[in-house]
Amino acid sequence: MISLHTSPARRRRLGVAVAAAGLLATLLTAGPAAATPDPGDTATARTDASAAQEAEAAAAISSGEVPGVDEIVHSSNITHLANVPKDALKGLNTDLAFQGKYAFAGNYDGFRIYDISNPKSPKTVAQVLCPGSQNDVSVSGNLLFLSTDSSRSDNSCTSTTQPATEKSSWEGMKVFDISDKRNPKYVAAVETACGSHTHTLIPERKNVYVYVSSYSPSETFPDCQPPHDGISVIKVPRNAPEKAAVVNFPVLFPDGGNPGAPTNPGVSKTTGCHDITVLPSKDLAAGACMGDGLLFSIKDPENPRIIDRVQDNVNFAFWHSATFNQKADKVVFTDELGGGGAATCNEEIGPKRGADGIYDIVGRGDHRKLVFRSYFKIDRPQADTEVCVAHNGSIIPVKGRDLMVQAWYQGGVSVWDFTDSSKPKEIGYFERGPVSTDAVTTAGPWSAYYYNGYIYSNDIAKGFDVLKLDDRRTDPAKRVRLDELNVQTQPDYFDR
């Protein structure tokens, strides 16, 4: 593997898009896993490539259009400081959360805690085996929250897979006490309708509210019946997390949401939300809900209220996640075209699909509207065997600018500027070459977040990466320090 400071010359470009995705945990040391997760908890990660895909990948590497297999390339303003490979938890790596000197990394098999006090040399503090995809992770004070969105035999960390058609099956939220980072303790579980694909925290002094996003109901699932047109709201008392319970299921789509195909071909039918980002300082939330994008008020966190709703039935297939800018006058929505399992960063797909959609928020109060301005997509071509699509990212806090770091699966990590909503542009990147040229493989960064001066990335296949960004446009962000960061609970970086 060779690290380069500049990428090879690439003749093919995608183009820059312009205006009009029992309660007992098994604690592991750095040794082998003590238990083997069930196949049902492992996402499809590899499919054989066609002869045409193989040939395209080989030709792209040979010509210098894409890096070689596992070769690292990056822009001159980014330095790769560290990589920590997978260890006891062999599943797909997922989301990240931060607290003080610790990073918390989700994995389909559980979660891992790193000491990042020295970003050049992260150290594993604990690995907890608790299978149940995706294991989306957040932290607040002494509590850690973990999403389970695969049907399990019970709510323990030693459960096995079980069909969702069985009434006794369990999916939902798990809560851990992390007051001792080396020995997390599983303290509570709350079952939620259709499980918990992702979740979002609204922390308060005495309680933590959790918005649970889930989707895809079925008449055959006793605990996931249609219509599934809202989100579960869980209230967790900080001093008694074992009393955590669902307190509401607000309906966000009284008309049923986007009908999808055949009315809107290629668009996901809305049957719930995929992810929600809240901005508590502004009492706002943005929802990425399959076929719909939402802006809503969380002034009363138990009873969120819709302000505006938008659809893009031309270029968006699956509204995946959302990010506010610091002024809360813009939202970036991502489109997870192909469900995170397809190669979409190529000429065939083009620059407007599988991309980010940038929306300005105009107006005031209940009259605010989401107004589309442009698309952004990395214009570095990827091989047809590389799963690549817009995924999770965060704001880089610089006053007067709208800057973001974002994961693109095998498209790598992108740093980009959307200060001008109509003319977004990439200003830095880090990526690896294809994992394989003979298979379409799910790999690359699931999440890439800026935290206390560094970029941290959880690569689905390769492990935990730490990047340093040195650029006059982003350097002021190094002065901003946080005690805690859950990206889906956006802080007010400059008024704390």
N, C-alpha and C positions, 0 to 999 in steps of 0.2 A: 504494500500500500504506500503510495507516494503522496505527500501533501504538497499542493501547489498554491502559490499565492495569487496566481491569475489563471483563469480558465483557458483551455485551448481555443483556438479560433473556431468559431462555429458558423458555418455558412448558412444554416437554416435557422430562421427566427420565427417565433409565433406572432410577433408583433405586439406593440403596446396597445391595450384596449383603451378606447376613448368613449365619451358619452354616446349616447344613442346611436357551499357546503356542510340439646344444650348449647349455651353460648360460650364456647371455648375456642380460642384461636390457637393454632399451632405455630409457635414461634420457632423460627429456624436460625441457625448460625450460618456462617458462610459456607458450610459444607453442603452435601447433597440433600435434595428435598426428601422429607420423611414420608411423603405421600405423593401419589401420582394423580393429577387432575383428570377428570373424565373427558373423553373426546368431545362431548357435547358442549364443553366450555371453551373450546378452541375455535377461533374464527377461521374460516377458509383462508389459507395463506398462500397457496400455490396451485396453479393450474398449468398444465402443459401448454407451451406456446405453439402456435401454428408455425408451419414452415416459413410463411411470409413474415411473421413476427420475429422469428429467429434470425432470418436473413437481414431484416431491417435493423435489428439491434447490433448485429455483427458489423454491418456496413457503417452504422452511425459511430460506433467506437473506432473503427478503422480510419474513418475520415476526420475524426476529431470533433464531431458534432456533439458527442456526449463522452464523459469520462469512461475509463476502462472499468471492468468489474471491480467493485469495492474501492476504486481509486477515489481519493478525496481531493476536491477542488474548492476554492473559495476566493472571494474578492480580497483585494489588498488591505481593506479596512477591518477584516475579521481574522482572528487568530484562534486556532483550535487548541485549547488548553488541556483538555482531558477527555478520556472515554473510559467508562466503567462498564464492562460487558455484563450480560446477564449472569446470574449465579444460580441460586437454589430455585428461583422462580423462572420457569422456562417458557411460560406463555407469552402472549403479545404484550409489550409495554403499552401503557395508555397515558392517562393524564398526570399532571403535576400540581402540587400545592407547596407553599413555603411558610416557614415560621422561624424567625430568628436565624440561627445558623443551620437550620435543617431544611432539606427538601424531601417531599413525600411523593413517591412514584407509584402509580397504579400499574397493575399487571393482571392479566386474565386469571392468574393463579393466586393473587393476593396483593400485597403492597410491600414496598421497600423504603426504608428511611436512610437518608444519607446525611452525614455531617459535611457541610459545604463551607466551613469556616476558612478552609484553604481551597479556593476554587480550582487551583491547579492539581489538587490531589483529594477528591472527595472520598470519604470513608463510609463504608456500610456500617450502620448502627444496629439495624434489625431488619429481618425479612419475615413476613407473616404469611403463612400459607392459608388462604381462605378462598378457594375457587368459586367463581361466580361472575362471569363476564358482565360489564366491562371492567368493573372495579374502578369506576370514576371516583376520584378522591378529593376531599376538601378537609380543611382543619379550621377550628376556632377555639382558642384557649386550650383547654385540656382535652378537647374532643376531636376525634377524627371520624369522618363520615365516608361510607363506602357503598357504592351502588351495586345492586345485583339485578341483572337483566337476563338471566338464564334460569330456566325452571329447575328447582332443586327439591330434593326429598324432604328437607327441613331447613331451618334457619341457622344451623350450626356451620362451623368452618370445616366439618368433616362430612358434610352432606354429599350426596351423589346426584347425578342428573336424573330427572324424572319428567315425564311428559306434562306439558301445561294442560293437557286434557284431564288430568287427575286433580280432583278437588283438593287433595292434601298437599299438592305442590306449593312451593314457596318462592316468592321473589319480592324484592323491596330494598329497604335501607338498613344498613348495619352501622352501629355506633361503637367506637372504641375510646377508651380512656388512654391518652398518650402522655399523662403527667410524668411517666417514666418512659423515655423514648426507647430505651433498650428492652422494655418489656411491656408493649401495648397490651391492654386487656379489653376483651370484647364484653360490652356492658348492656347493649340493647339492640333490639331488632324491631322493625315496623314493616309489616306487609303492605304493599301498595298495589292498586289496580294496574295490571300489565307490567309490574315490576318497576325498576328504576334504571333507565338507560343512562341518564345523566341526572345531576341534581345541582341546585344553586342555593347558597346560604344567604340569609338575611340575619346577621348577628345583632342581637340586642343585649342589654346588660344581664338580664336574668334568663332570657330564653334565646334559642336559635331557631329561626324559622327555616324550613327546608322546602324549596320548590322541587318537586319530583317530576321529571319529564319522562314519558313513556309513550308507546304507540303500538300500532298493529294489533288491534283486538280481533277476536274471532268468536263466532257463536259456539265453537267447540271448547273454548277456554272458560271454565267456571269463574275464574277470578280476573278475567280480562274480556268483558263483554262489550260489544258495540251498543250505542255510540260511545266512543272514548274521546270526548270533545273538550277535555280540560286537563288540569294538572292536579296532583295531590299536594296538599299543604300540610307539612308535619310541624308540630311544635315540640321542641326539645328543651325541657328545663335544665339549665346548666348544672344545678346542684342535685338533680335527680333524673339523669338521662334515661333511666329505666322506665320512666313515666312517659316517654316520647310516644306521640300518637298523632294520627291523621285528624286534623281539625276542620278541613274543608276540601271540597273538590270543585273549585270554581269552573264554570263552563266558559270557555274562551271562544267557542265557535257555535253560537246558537243556531246558525244556518247550516252547520255541518262542515264548514271550511271548504277548501279547494276540492272539487269533485275528482280531479285527476283525469286520467283517460277514461272513456274516449273523448270527453268534452275538451280536455286539455292534454293532448298526446305528449308522452314523455315527461309528464309532471306527476309527482307523487300525490296521491290522495291524502288529504289531511285527516289523520286519525289520532291526533295528539301532537305533542311538541318533542323536538329532538333536544334542544338546549335553550336555556334562558340565561341572559346576563342582566344583572341588576346594578344600578348605580344609586346606592342608598342615599348619598348626599343630595341627590336631586329627586328622590322618590320615583325613579323611573326604572323600567325594565324593557328589554328588547327580547322578543321571542322568535326563535327560528323553528318553525313548526311545519316541517315537511313541504307543504305546498303554499304556506303563508308566512309572511313576516309581520310581526306585531310590535307595536309600541304601547306600553300600558303603565298606569300609575300603580305604585306599591305603597302609597301613603298609609293605607291600611293593609299590612302585609297578609292578613288572613283573607282579605277580600280584594284581590287585584282587579283593576278596572281598565278595560280596553280604551285607548285613546285613538289609535289608528291601525289600519291593517292594509297590507299591500300584497300583490302577487306579481310574478314575472312568468308568464306562461309561454314566453318565447325562448329564454335562455337558461332559466333556473329549473333544475330537475328536483332538488331536495334541499330545502332551507335547513342548514346544518348548525350554524352558530352565529353569534352576534357580538360586536364590540363597539362601545361608544368611544367617541373622542373625549378629551378632557372637558371641553366646554358643553358637552351634551347637545351639540347642534348637528351631529352626524352619527350615523350608525353604519358599520361595515357588516354586511351579512355574507356568509360563505355558502357556496353551492357544492354539496358533496355528490357530484355527478358520478354515477356508477357505484354509489354506496361504499366508496373507499376500497373497491376491489377491481378497478379498471384503469387502464392507461389512458389518461385524458389530456395530457400535456403534449400534444402533437398537432401536426398540421391538419389532420382529419377533423379533430374536434374544434380547433381554432381558439381564438383569444377571449371569447365571450361566454363560453360554457365551461362548467367546472371551475368557476372563477369567483372573485369577490364582487359584490354589488355595493356601491357606495351611495348612501342616501343622506341627503340633508334633512334636518328636522326644522321645519319652518312654522311660524305662528307661535301662539302662546297657549298655555293651559290646556284645556280640553279641546282646543281648536288646532293643536299642533298636527302637522301632516308629515309623512315620510315622502320625500321627493327624490326620485332617482336622478343620479348625476353621471355615473360612469361604471365601467367594469375594470377590475385589475386582475391580471393573471401573469405569472412569471413567463418571461419570453425566452427562457433558456430551454431548448427542446429536450425532451426525455425520450428514451428508447420505448418502443412499443411493448417491451416486457416489464416496464417500470410502472407500477401503480402510482399515480400522481394526481392530486386533487387539492383544492383549497381546504385547509384544516385549521387547527386551533392556534391562536396567536394572542398577543397582548400589546397594549400601548407601550411605547417608550416615552417616559414623561419628560417632555421638553416644552417649556412655555412658548406659546406662539406658533408651534408647529404640530401637525398631526402625523406622528410617526408610529410605525407598527412593526413588530417582528412576528413572523407567521410560519407555521409548519405546512409543508406540502407533500407529506409522505416522501416518495423517492425523488420528488422535486427539491427536497432539502429544506433549508431554512432561508427565508427571504426577509430582508429588511427593506421597508418601502415607505414612501412619503405620500400622504394624501391630503396635504395642506390645501392644495387646490383640488377640490372634489372631482373636477372634470378632467384633471391631468395627473393621475397617480403615476409614480415612477419608482422602480427598484433602485436602491442605493447600496445594497450589499447582499451577499449570499454565501451559503455553505452547503455543499452537497456531496454525496457519495455517488459513484457510478452504479450501474445496475447490480443487483444482488445476483442475477442470473441472466443469461441470454437464451436459455432454453425453456424458461417458465415465466408466467406472469405472477409475480410474487408481491405480497403485501409486506412492505418494509418502509423504512425511512421515518422521519420525525412525526410522531402523533401530535405532540405539543411542542411549541417553542415559545418561551416566555422570558421577559426581561425582569430581573429581580436584583436590586441592590448592586447595579453596575455590571452585571454579567447576563449572558443569554444561556438559559438551561433548556436542553432538548431531550425528550424521552424518545429514543429511536425504537420503533416497534421490534426490530430484529437485532440491532447492534448495541443497544444499551443506552447509558446515560452520558450525554455530551455536555461539555462546558465550553462556551465560546466567549471571547473577548472582542468587543466592538470599539474601535478607535476611529472616530470621525467627528469633525468639528460640528456637524449637524446634530449629532446624538450625544456628544460628550457632556453637555449640561445635565443629562439624566443621571450621571454618576453621583451627583450630589444629593439625589433623592433617595432616602432610606426608609424602608418599611419594616415593621415588626412582623407582619403577616401578609401573605398574598394568596388569595384564591381568585384566579383571573375572572371567573364568572361572577364574582362579587367585586366589581371594580371600585378601587379606592378613589377618593379625591386626593390626588397626589400633592396638591399645593395648598390645601386648607385643612390641616389636620391638627 
